[in-house]
Amino acid sequence: MGFPPLVVLIDGGCPMCRRTARVLGAVDWLDRLTFVDGTDAATRHRWAPGLDEAAVLEEMFVVQPSGARDAGFAGYLQIAKAVPVLWPMRLGVLPGIRQAGDAAYRWIAARRRRDGRCRDEVCTPQRPLAAKSKVV
């Protein structure tokens, strides 16, 4: 049975966020992740109705096929479940590690810079999400 694909809403104006998406995309050998620019209103409405731009500017959001959302470090933990090379990161659910992960995420996110809207391949899915889902 295949793992359902995840949509990751990032701040497309953040070079660090786009770089992180490229790195995660490179290790996502099973094509389980799709990155989109969460600062684009139409994209945000499609994948996470009701989520406002301010929230996406503060944290990355991972949207599951059910519509459930996880933000920040909790989002990384969802990504770690989907991407085998990141499975060791799932230890982040343990007490103490989770709090440290949350604190580190907030600290890094508060210090990142922005450069306007995303205009590269990271924020524009290369193929439809349905085509990315595969049975493994």
Order of alpha helices (4+ residues) and beta strands (2+ residues): beta-alpha-beta-alpha-alpha-beta-beta-alpha-alpha-alpha
